[in-house]
Amino acid sequence: PTAARARPSMADFQPEASPADPASLPVKILVLGDKAVGKTALIRQLVRDEFTSRYKSTTGVDFALKEIDVDGQTVRLQLWDVAGAETTLGSIAKVYYRDTFGVLLVYDVTRPTTFDTVTAWKREIDDKVALSNDEPVPVVLLGNKCDIETATADTAELDRFCGQWGFVAWFDVSAKTGFNIAEAARCLVQKITSYPDLFEARYKQNAAFRPALAFAEDDQVGSCY
């Protein structure tokens, strides 16, 4: 008779990668900002190296994956594009912020009102999520559509602004041409990987993962929008 197959134990599902290795886990990055600033187009340019002017508003949340090489390491980014036209301050449920390693915060350089909300977005991010080492989640500020805007950015003022509000850096970018997008993502990842303890903590969390507990925790969150 055929021998009964042994039931797998939890040990069979433990991660094998090094806990200090950023490549062993997907690095969750939120892409946030006011509606119609070009968040989806930026992600598409970064991931697929392509641009289209025809987009439907994102409904709920979309995901995209991108491997990026930083300082000789390959890091797997999991880019979250949240709630397009419904993206307003305070409307994003806290569950979407969970386990975030970094944020790309986008405004439209051709629409000054989208820059006016940047500080409120930064406060919301800081209120809703922090890194596992209690440091603020790194945020890089992106001024999209610089291919359209002919005015020169006041670099000294933007440097001062970012220092005052705790941004890691700022970049003028173009989702249409791809200008500075990869550089901005690489800058954010460099900041994230400067905290190796983050990956060790997440590795331990994943190794101890219990699905029943995770779903019980989600039941307490309520509705997500």
Order of alpha helices (4+ residues) and beta strands (2+ residues): beta-alpha-beta-beta-alpha-beta-alpha-alpha-beta-alpha-beta-alpha-alpha-alpha
